Structures are given as structure tokens and as C-alpha cells.
């Protein structure tokens, strides 16, 4: 056991919980307890952390630890929190991006400190999640002294942090969906178009990945709005007109989506300074969605 280390427990042993537990156990924190409805998941987490014990109930994890992470699915966080006896000098933290600390009210009423530590990262699998945590930003909601503890955890996990109020949580999470989940959707739509000229999805994805990486590189190193490239940034009406005509023949839904995204891209192109208001007006006419 690490001398004088804060004793940490996890209730929930899915991808996020396992990744956080493994990384936290590599620091000065002692991850000693885990409970999960899936005994297999709990054992899998504990096998990665020598000092960690699998318990049969969530209450046992609470009783054994000073800092408890509720890494259950979002929809059951409040229920789990209400079923446990918490105590003073204990901290309870959930990892939901959309929920505020308000759903931990039962713990608050019993004298525990409550907070939220949400890793702004995509976790498609446990190994990938463990590898992705360093460098991530963590959204933190808490009061002192737990606030400082969560900031410290973000830093020792080799990440950064942003402080959020309860009022900002839902839109923060919606923004993550735009940046992450809908990027997957856009790639899926792009690969669907490649299949219309007989290139299979796997080959199309492989072909598009360097373009995606280049785009992310430009966002990181050049920044908005100057990282925008393509026909809208250039005000290339002829090329855009050809896109619209071709999409109309293939899929009306994709045509409308192209127009909606195009309208949202015009202000970025204007801010970049490569088109003027007259060109922007012409683009808006092209992208107008007919009823």
C-alpha cells in the first residue's frame, strides 16, 4: 500500500472507469476497491491494479475509501448515489459530461463532498481509452477543497482542465457530440458517397484518413478561421454548383445536409477574409433549401 495515499474506489468498471482507475493507480493515489454489476468487468479492472480488491456491494467500496468515483452509466448515477450510505470527510465524484453534481444530492445531504470529473475524450475500447487519457482535457465541477483535488488529478494524469458550472454542462456535452460523434457521422456519409463510384467503405476510409489528419493538424497549428480550406473558403461557386447538382441526383437528404453545413461555413470563410459580402450572398443563394 502506498504510504499516506488517498484511498480511491470505483463503482462501475466500464471503459471510462477502468481507464481512469488504471491511470490513477500509476500516481500517488491508491486505487484499492471496485464494485460493478458485472463481476467480470470488476475482476478485469482489479487484475490491472495489484492493490485493488473486488467487493460484492457498492456500499463496501464507499466504506473502504476516501474518494469514490461513480463511473456507472449516466442514467443510473442518481439511483446508485441514493442507495449508498456516505459519510463526512469523503468525496464522491461522477464522470458524466452532461450531468451536474446535483444528481449526487444524497451524498451532499450526508456530509460528503461532491464533484464531477469528465474526460473530454473518445473511449472506443479499454486499451485505447487508457492510452488516450494523457493529454486530454477534463471538465471539472466541484467546490473547494475537492475542486483543488480534481485539478491536481487532471494534471497528474498529464491533462488539462476547465472549470464548469452546472448551467454549462449540457451544452458542453452537446459540443463534444458535434466535435466527436458527428465527425464519425460525416466520415460515414463521405464513405457512402465513395461507394457510388464503386470504392468500398474500408478503402474509402483509408483514403480519407490522411485528409482528416491534415485537417486536425491545421486546426491545431493554424486555428480557426484560417484553417478552413476548400471551395467555400475560395468562393468557388462553379465547383459548389457541380456538387449540388451531383448530390441532387444521388440523395436529397445529403443535398440538404450539404447546404445546411455550407451555410454554417460561410461565416468562417468571411472571417478568414478570402471572400467578401457579395460572394457570401451568392453562396447563401446557392445553399438555400427549397421547401
C-alpha positions as CSV (number, residue, x, y, z in Angstrom):
1,X,0.0,0.0,0.0
2,X,1.3,3.5,-0.9
3,X,2.1,5.4,2.3
4,X,-0.3,8.2,3.2
5,X,-2.1,7.8,-0.2
6,X,-5.7,8.8,-0.6
7,X,-7.7,5.6,-0.8
8,X,-9.8,5.5,-4.0
9,X,-12.7,3.3,-5.0
10,X,-14.6,2.8,-8.3
11,X,-18.3,2.0,-8.5
12,X,-18.7,0.9,-12.1
13,X,-16.0,-0.8,-14.1
14,X,-16.7,0.0,-17.7
15,X,-14.4,1.6,-20.2
16,X,-14.2,5.0,-18.5
17,X,-13.9,3.7,-15.0
18,X,-11.2,1.2,-15.9
19,X,-9.1,3.7,-17.8
20,X,-9.3,6.3,-15.0
21,X,-8.6,3.7,-12.4
22,X,-5.5,2.3,-14.2
23,X,-4.1,5.7,-14.8
24,X,-4.8,7.0,-11.3
25,X,-3.2,3.9,-9.8
26,X,0.0,4.8,-11.6
27,X,0.2,8.0,-9.5
28,X,0.3,8.7,-5.8
29,X,-3.4,7.7,-5.3
30,X,-4.2,4.2,-4.0
31,X,-7.0,2.6,-6.1
32,X,-8.0,-0.2,-3.6
33,X,-11.6,-1.0,-4.3
34,X,-14.0,-1.7,-7.1
35,X,-17.6,-2.8,-7.5
36,X,-19.6,-3.4,-10.7
37,X,-22.9,-5.1,-11.5
38,X,-20.7,-7.1,-13.9
39,X,-18.3,-9.2,-11.8
40,X,-16.3,-9.9,-14.9
41,X,-15.7,-6.2,-15.5
42,X,-14.8,-5.6,-11.9
43,X,-12.3,-8.5,-11.9
44,X,-10.8,-7.3,-15.2
45,X,-10.2,-3.8,-13.6
46,X,-8.8,-5.3,-10.4
47,X,-6.4,-7.5,-12.3
48,X,-4.8,-4.4,-13.8
49,X,-4.2,-2.9,-10.3
50,X,-2.4,-5.1,-7.8
51,X,-3.7,-3.4,-4.7
52,X,-7.3,-3.3,-5.9
53,X,-10.0,-5.6,-4.4
54,X,-13.3,-6.6,-5.9
55,X,-16.2,-6.1,-3.5
56,X,-19.7,-7.6,-3.6
57,X,-21.6,-4.3,-3.0
58,X,-21.2,-0.6,-3.8
59,X,-21.6,0.1,-0.1
60,X,-18.4,-1.8,0.7
61,X,-16.4,0.4,-1.7
62,X,-17.8,3.5,0.0
63,X,-16.9,2.2,3.4
64,X,-13.3,1.4,2.4
65,X,-12.4,4.6,0.6
66,X,-12.0,8.3,0.9
67,X,-12.5,9.2,-2.7
68,X,-15.2,7.3,-4.7
69,X,-15.7,7.6,-8.5
70,X,-19.2,6.7,-9.7
71,X,-18.4,5.5,-13.2
72,X,-21.7,3.9,-13.9
73,X,-23.9,4.7,-17.0
74,X,-25.3,8.2,-16.7
75,X,-28.9,7.1,-16.3
76,X,-28.2,5.2,-13.0
77,X,-25.8,7.6,-11.3
78,X,-28.5,9.2,-9.2
79,X,-30.0,5.9,-8.2
80,X,-26.7,4.4,-7.2
81,X,-25.8,7.6,-5.2
82,X,-29.2,7.4,-3.3
83,X,-28.6,3.7,-2.3
84,X,-25.3,4.3,-0.5
85,X,-24.6,5.5,3.0
86,X,-22.0,8.2,2.6
87,X,-20.1,10.0,5.4
88,X,-18.2,13.2,6.1
89,X,-14.6,13.6,5.1
90,X,-15.5,11.6,2.0
91,X,-15.5,12.8,-1.7
92,X,-17.9,11.4,-4.3
93,X,-17.2,12.1,-8.0
94,X,-19.1,11.2,-11.1
95,X,-17.7,11.3,-14.6
96,X,-20.8,12.3,-16.7
97,X,-20.3,15.0,-19.2
98,X,-24.0,16.1,-19.3
99,X,-25.0,15.9,-15.6
100,X,-24.1,18.4,-12.9
101,X,-23.1,17.5,-9.3
102,X,-26.8,18.0,-8.4
103,X,-27.5,14.3,-9.1
104,X,-25.3,13.5,-6.1
105,X,-27.6,15.3,-3.7
106,X,-28.0,12.2,-1.4
107,X,-24.2,12.3,-0.8
108,X,-24.3,16.0,-0.2
109,X,-27.1,15.6,2.4
110,X,-25.0,13.1,4.3
111,X,-22.0,15.4,4.5
112,X,-19.8,14.2,1.7
113,X,-18.1,16.5,-0.8
114,X,-19.3,16.0,-4.4
115,X,-17.8,16.8,-7.8
116,X,-17.6,15.9,-11.5
117,X,-14.5,14.9,-13.4
118,X,-15.3,14.3,-17.1
119,X,-12.6,13.3,-19.5
120,X,-13.2,15.1,-22.8
121,X,-12.0,12.2,-24.8
122,X,-13.4,9.4,-27.0
123,X,-13.2,5.9,-25.5
124,X,-14.0,3.2,-28.0
125,X,-12.2,0.4,-26.0
126,X,-10.4,-0.1,-22.7
127,X,-6.8,-0.2,-24.1
128,X,-7.5,2.7,-26.4
129,X,-9.1,4.6,-23.5
130,X,-6.1,4.1,-21.2
131,X,-3.8,5.3,-24.0
132,X,-5.9,8.4,-24.8
133,X,-6.2,9.8,-21.3
134,X,-2.8,11.6,-21.2
135,X,-3.2,15.0,-23.0
136,X,-7.0,15.1,-22.5
137,X,-8.9,18.0,-21.1
138,X,-11.0,17.3,-18.0
139,X,-14.2,19.2,-17.3
140,X,-14.4,19.8,-13.5
141,X,-17.3,20.9,-11.4
142,X,-16.8,21.0,-7.6
143,X,-16.4,23.2,-4.6
144,X,-13.2,23.6,-2.6
145,X,-11.3,21.6,-1.3
146,X,-12.4,18.9,-3.7
147,X,-12.0,21.3,-6.6
148,X,-8.3,21.6,-6.0
149,X,-8.0,17.8,-5.7
150,X,-9.7,17.3,-9.1
151,X,-7.5,19.9,-10.7
152,X,-4.5,18.0,-9.3
153,X,-5.8,14.7,-10.7
154,X,-6.2,16.2,-14.1
155,X,-2.6,17.5,-14.0
156,X,-1.1,14.3,-12.7
157,X,-3.0,12.4,-15.4
158,X,-1.0,14.6,-17.9
159,X,-4.1,16.5,-18.9
160,X,-5.5,20.0,-18.7
161,X,-8.8,21.1,-17.0
162,X,-11.7,23.5,-17.5
163,X,-14.0,24.5,-14.7
164,X,-17.7,24.3,-15.5
165,X,-20.8,25.5,-13.7
166,X,-23.9,23.3,-13.7
167,X,-25.6,25.7,-16.2
168,X,-22.9,24.9,-18.8
169,X,-22.8,21.1,-18.6
170,X,-25.4,20.2,-21.1
171,X,-24.1,22.5,-23.9
172,X,-20.6,21.5,-23.1
173,X,-21.6,17.9,-23.7
174,X,-23.5,18.8,-26.8
175,X,-20.4,20.5,-28.2
176,X,-18.5,17.3,-27.6
177,X,-21.1,15.4,-29.6
178,X,-20.6,17.8,-32.5
179,X,-16.8,17.5,-32.5
180,X,-16.6,13.8,-31.9
181,X,-19.7,11.7,-32.6
182,X,-20.9,13.8,-35.6
183,X,-17.4,13.7,-37.1
184,X,-17.9,9.9,-37.3
185,X,-21.2,10.5,-39.0
186,X,-19.7,12.9,-41.5
187,X,-17.0,10.3,-42.4
188,X,-19.7,7.7,-42.8
189,X,-21.6,9.9,-45.2
190,X,-18.4,10.6,-47.1
191,X,-17.6,6.9,-47.5
192,X,-21.2,6.3,-48.6
193,X,-20.6,8.7,-51.5
194,X,-17.4,6.9,-52.4
195,X,-19.5,3.7,-52.8
196,X,-21.5,5.4,-55.5
197,X,-18.3,5.2,-57.7
198,X,-17.6,1.6,-56.6
199,X,-15.0,2.2,-53.9
200,X,-15.8,0.1,-50.8
201,X,-16.1,1.7,-47.3
202,X,-12.9,0.3,-45.9
203,X,-10.8,1.6,-48.9
204,X,-12.6,4.9,-48.8
205,X,-12.0,5.3,-45.1
206,X,-8.3,4.6,-45.5
207,X,-8.1,7.1,-48.4
208,X,-9.9,9.8,-46.3
209,X,-7.8,9.4,-43.1
210,X,-4.8,11.5,-44.3
211,X,-7.2,14.3,-45.2
212,X,-8.8,14.1,-41.7
213,X,-5.4,14.1,-40.0
214,X,-4.3,17.0,-42.1
215,X,-7.5,18.9,-41.2
216,X,-6.9,18.3,-37.5
217,X,-3.3,19.3,-37.8
218,X,-4.4,22.6,-39.5
219,X,-7.0,23.2,-36.7
220,X,-4.3,22.7,-34.1
221,X,-1.5,24.6,-35.7
222,X,-3.3,27.3,-37.7
223,X,-6.6,27.6,-35.8
224,X,-10.0,29.0,-36.7
225,X,-10.9,30.6,-39.1
226,X,-7.6,30.4,-41.1
227,X,-7.6,26.6,-41.2
228,X,-10.6,26.5,-43.4
229,X,-9.9,25.3,-46.9
230,X,-12.0,24.2,-49.9
231,X,-14.5,25.7,-52.3
232,X,-16.4,27.8,-49.8
233,X,-13.2,29.3,-48.4
234,X,-12.3,30.2,-52.0
235,X,-15.8,31.3,-53.0
236,X,-15.7,28.8,-55.8
237,X,-19.3,28.9,-57.0
238,X,-18.8,26.7,-60.0
239,X,-17.5,23.8,-58.1
240,X,-20.1,24.1,-55.4
241,X,-22.8,24.2,-58.1
242,X,-21.5,20.9,-59.5
243,X,-21.5,19.3,-56.0
244,X,-25.2,20.4,-55.6
245,X,-26.2,19.0,-59.0
246,X,-24.5,15.7,-58.4
247,X,-25.9,15.3,-54.8
248,X,-29.4,16.0,-56.1
249,X,-29.2,13.0,-58.3
250,X,-27.9,10.8,-55.6
251,X,-29.6,11.7,-52.4
252,X,-31.9,14.6,-51.5
253,X,-31.2,14.2,-47.8
254,X,-27.4,14.5,-48.4
255,X,-28.0,17.5,-50.6
256,X,-29.9,19.3,-47.8
257,X,-27.2,18.4,-45.3
258,X,-24.5,19.8,-47.6
259,X,-26.5,23.0,-47.9
260,X,-27.0,23.3,-44.1
261,X,-23.3,22.8,-43.4
262,X,-22.4,25.1,-46.2
263,X,-24.5,27.9,-44.7
264,X,-22.7,27.4,-41.4
265,X,-19.3,27.5,-43.2
266,X,-19.9,30.9,-44.9
267,X,-19.2,33.0,-41.8
268,X,-15.9,31.1,-41.3
269,X,-14.9,31.9,-44.8
270,X,-15.8,35.6,-44.3
271,X,-13.7,35.7,-41.1
272,X,-10.8,34.2,-43.0
273,X,-11.0,37.1,-45.3
274,X,-10.8,35.2,-48.6
275,X,-14.4,36.1,-49.7
276,X,-16.4,39.3,-49.4
277,X,-20.0,40.0,-48.5
278,X,-21.1,39.9,-52.2
279,X,-19.5,36.4,-52.6
280,X,-21.1,35.3,-49.3
281,X,-24.5,36.5,-50.6
282,X,-24.1,34.4,-53.7
283,X,-23.1,31.4,-51.7
284,X,-26.2,31.8,-49.5
285,X,-28.4,31.7,-52.6
286,X,-26.7,28.5,-53.7
287,X,-27.2,26.9,-50.3
288,X,-30.9,28.0,-49.9
289,X,-33.0,25.0,-49.1
290,X,-36.2,24.9,-51.1
291,X,-39.4,23.9,-49.3
